[in-house]
Amino acid sequence: MAVLYHHPLDPHSRFIRLVMAELQMDAEFKEENVFARRPDFLALNPAGVIPVLVEHDGQVVPGANVIAEYLDETRGLVLAERRLLPEDPAGRVEVRRLLNWFNVKFYVEVGEPLLYEKVYKRNIADGSAGAPDPGALRAARSNIRYHLKYLSHLLHHHNWLAGDRLTYADLAAAAHLSAVDYLGDVPWAEDEAARHWYARVKSRPGFRTLLQDRIRGLVPATHYTDLDF
């Protein structure tokens, strides 16, 4: 059985977990604290970041985008018309563009500062990280409004973010938003189109395990598991 090294609130890990659920792929999930820098984990991925997929045959696949490409190449064909990475070159470019948008831009501007300040600082054992930085939190909460407007712009033209069917783009965006939503920092009331889209993705069977995730000492927002929020 494959093994996925992840963290419950890491959005890149959540993205791959959603992909694996759409593929109906069985795997063992091992939670990894990357701040511990375990030698055994660094041997799998010297970059020291998650997610990392280890196949049943020992093949190591590090990083969300690499894993997504790998799973499309090795398992995507079974989905036929529900394939998560389109077959046409233009469609693939658009999905990859949006993957980069959420896995890099959104994460840097929104997810990473919120998660680091509110969650990951707790994992730094020597206590050197200190208390959450109010300025970083304010900046991230301001940035997310811009990203929600961009989501609405995309949805004005299509049923899904990259076209008329669900793709990696939707799963990546939803994964990043779900981590921030756990913290209660998504202003859903300000953007109806984005909220309705997220509710559709959130209602998919593969999302159920994400909604069951809990971080010790950190209660999720009251609407976090509500499919009709």
Protein Blocks (a to p, Z undefined) as FASTA:
>chain_A
ZZddddfklmklmmmmmmmmmnopacddddddfklopaklmmmmmnopacddddfkopac
ehjklmmmmmmmmmmmmnmmmpfbdfbfklmmmmmmmmmmmmmmmmmmmmmmmmmmmmmm
mmmmnopnopadfklmmmmmmmmmmmmmmmmmmmmmmmblnlcbdcfklmmmmmmmmmmm
mnopacfklomklmmmmmmmmmpmklmmmmmpccehiacdfklmmmbZZ
